[in-house]
Amino acid sequence: MAANPREITELLVSWSNGSPTAFEDLVTLIYPELRRLARRHMRQEDPGHTLQTSALINEAYLRLVNQRDVAWQDRAHFFAVAAQVMRRILIDHARRHHAAKRGAGAQVVALDDMEAMSRERAAEFVALDEALVKLAGIDERKSRIVELRFFGGLTVEEVADVLTLSPITIKREWRSARAWLQRELSNSNSLFEVQA
């Protein structure tokens, strides 16, 4: 059962206003949703070669706790930022793994006791990130929609709220962005797919 959006918003405002307990209360309230979001990310990885869900949540927690200066709007805004944080963690991990594979001398630093990401998935994750950066240069809004839908797991309606656009616009932009990414990723020989 999803947490009450109004209660989440109240805790976000309290946290922004410096309440020492608001973030802990917020995490307790939304932990199941954060776990669902992290599991969604983990399903994109090869079985047996994944960053553990709990490691991703813990690392995201450490990065989110330092986000006090954000003017939080609501639940969707929080999960949009959480999605960005998780994306950065996964991409950073993939880049470290990919650099080590290429012999760059970089040491792979583990988050908790995670298992190594497969070489193919690391390269694909890096390719996806590069494609999203390229898309952002062409159309920032489409890139943001992909990030919120794919990495954030937000619904069309939630993305519409965050970006203050109509759901119909989000659906149209999402379809267009997915098609562009599929073409871009197929040019890089990536097997990564951006699912609906």
matplotlib code that plots the C-alpha trace (Angstrom):
import matplotlib.pyplot as plt

x = [0.0, 1.4, 2.1, -0.3, 0.9, -0.1, 1.8, 4.9, 4.6, 4.3, 7.4, 9.3, 8.5, 9.5, 12.8, 13.4, 12.7, 15.4, 13.4, 15.9, 13.5, 11.5, 13.9, 14.0, 10.2, 10.0, 12.3, 10.3, 7.1, 8.4, 10.9, 8.6, 8.3, 12.1, 12.6, 10.2, 12.1, 15.4, 14.1, 12.9, 16.4, 17.9, 15.6, 17.5, 20.7, 21.8, 20.6, 23.4, 25.5, 23.7, 24.2, 22.1, 18.8, 19.7, 23.1, 21.4, 18.8, 21.5, 23.7, 20.7, 19.8, 23.3, 23.1, 19.5, 20.1, 22.4, 19.7, 18.4, 18.5, 15.9, 12.6, 10.5, 7.1, 5.5, 5.9, 6.4, 9.2, 11.0, 10.8, 12.1, 15.1, 15.5, 15.4, 18.2, 20.3, 19.8, 20.6, 23.9, 24.8, 24.2, 26.0, 29.0, 29.2, 28.9, 31.6, 34.0, 33.4, 33.7, 37.0, 38.5, 37.5, 39.3, 42.5, 42.4, 43.8, 40.7, 39.8, 36.1, 34.8, 32.0, 28.8, 28.3, 28.9, 27.5, 28.3, 30.1, 28.0, 28.5, 30.8, 28.0, 25.5, 28.1, 28.8, 25.0, 24.3, 27.1, 25.6, 22.1, 23.5, 25.4, 22.3, 20.3, 22.9, 22.8, 19.0, 19.1, 21.2, 18.5, 15.4, 15.8, 12.2, 12.2, 15.3, 13.7, 10.6, 12.7, 14.5, 11.3, 9.5, 12.4, 14.6, 12.0, 9.2, 6.7, 3.4, 2.4, 0.2, 3.0, 5.5, 2.8, 2.5, 6.3, 6.8, 3.5, 2.4, -0.7, -0.7, -1.3, 1.8, 3.8, 2.5, 3.4, 6.9, 7.5, 6.7, 8.9, 11.8, 11.7, 11.8, 14.7, 16.6, 15.9, 17.4, 20.4, 21.0, 20.7, 23.4, 25.7, 24.9, 23.4, 20.8, 19.3, 15.7, 13.6, 10.4, 7.0]
y = [0.0, 3.4, 6.0, 8.9, 11.6, 14.5, 13.0, 12.6, 16.2, 17.4, 15.4, 16.8, 20.4, 19.7, 18.2, 21.2, 23.4, 21.6, 19.1, 16.6, 13.7, 14.4, 12.6, 9.4, 9.5, 10.0, 7.1, 4.8, 5.8, 5.4, 2.6, 0.1, 2.4, 3.0, -0.8, -1.3, 1.4, -0.2, -3.7, -2.3, -1.1, -4.4, -6.3, -4.6, -6.4, -10.0, -12.6, -13.5, -10.4, -7.6, -4.8, -5.9, -4.0, -3.2, -1.8, 0.5, 1.7, 2.3, 4.3, 6.3, 7.0, 8.4, 10.7, 11.8, 12.6, 15.4, 17.0, 19.4, 22.5, 21.1, 22.8, 19.6, 19.8, 16.4, 12.6, 12.6, 15.2, 13.2, 10.0, 11.9, 13.0, 9.5, 8.1, 10.5, 9.5, 5.7, 6.3, 8.0, 5.2, 2.6, 4.5, 5.3, 1.6, 0.6, 3.1, 1.8, -1.8, -0.9, 1.1, -1.8, -4.2, -2.0, -2.2, 1.4, 0.3, 1.5, -0.6, -1.7, -0.4, -2.5, -1.2, -3.4, -7.0, -6.7, -9.1, -7.8, -6.5, -8.4, -6.7, -6.7, -5.0, -2.5, -1.5, -1.3, 0.8, 3.2, 3.2, 4.0, 6.9, 8.3, 8.0, 9.9, 12.6, 12.9, 13.0, 15.8, 17.8, 17.4, 17.5, 18.0, 17.3, 13.9, 13.0, 14.0, 12.0, 8.9, 9.4, 9.8, 6.9, 4.4, 5.2, 6.7, 4.2, 7.1, 6.8, 9.0, 11.0, 11.5, 12.6, 15.0, 16.5, 16.8, 18.5, 20.3, 18.9, 17.0, 13.2, 13.1, 15.1, 12.8, 9.7, 11.2, 12.4, 9.0, 7.1, 9.4, 9.3, 5.5, 5.1, 7.5, 5.6, 2.3, 3.5, 5.1, 2.0, -0.3, 1.8, 1.1, -2.7, -2.6, -5.1, -2.7, -2.0, 0.8, -0.9, 0.8]
z = [0.0, -1.0, 1.6, 2.0, -0.5, 1.8, 4.7, 2.5, 1.4, 5.0, 6.0, 3.0, 4.0, 7.6, 6.4, 4.2, 7.2, 9.2, 11.3, 12.7, 12.5, 9.4, 7.0, 9.2, 9.4, 5.7, 4.9, 7.2, 5.5, 1.9, 2.3, 0.6, -2.4, -2.5, -2.4, -5.3, -7.2, -6.5, -7.4, -10.7, -11.4, -10.4, -12.8, -15.6, -14.5, -15.4, -12.8, -10.4, -11.4, -9.8, -7.3, -4.3, -3.9, -0.3, -1.3, -3.9, -1.3, 1.3, -1.1, -2.4, 1.3, 2.0, -1.0, -0.4, 3.2, 2.0, -0.2, 2.4, 0.1, -2.3, -2.2, -2.1, -3.8, -3.2, -3.4, -7.1, -6.9, -4.2, -6.2, -9.3, -7.3, -5.9, -9.5, -10.5, -7.5, -8.3, -11.9, -10.9, -8.5, -11.2, -13.9, -11.7, -10.8, -14.5, -15.5, -12.8, -13.9, -17.6, -17.0, -15.0, -17.8, -20.4, -18.3, -17.1, -13.7, -11.9, -8.9, -8.7, -5.4, -4.0, -2.4, 0.6, -0.5, -4.0, -6.8, -9.9, -12.7, -15.9, -18.5, -21.1, -18.7, -17.6, -21.2, -21.9, -18.9, -19.9, -23.5, -22.1, -20.0, -23.0, -25.1, -22.4, -22.3, -26.1, -26.0, -23.3, -25.7, -28.4, -26.2, -22.5, -21.7, -23.4, -21.6, -18.3, -19.1, -19.8, -16.5, -14.5, -16.2, -16.6, -13.6, -11.3, -12.1, -12.0, -13.7, -16.7, -14.3, -11.8, -14.5, -15.7, -12.2, -11.8, -15.2, -15.1, -18.5, -19.6, -19.4, -23.2, -23.8, -21.5, -23.4, -26.8, -25.6, -23.9, -27.1, -29.2, -26.7, -26.4, -30.2, -30.4, -27.7, -29.3, -32.6, -30.8, -28.7, -31.7, -33.4, -30.5, -30.6, -27.2, -26.2, -23.6, -24.1, -22.6, -21.8, -21.7]

ax = plt.figure().add_subplot(projection="3d")
ax.plot(x, y, z, "-o")
ax.set_aspect("equal")
plt.show()
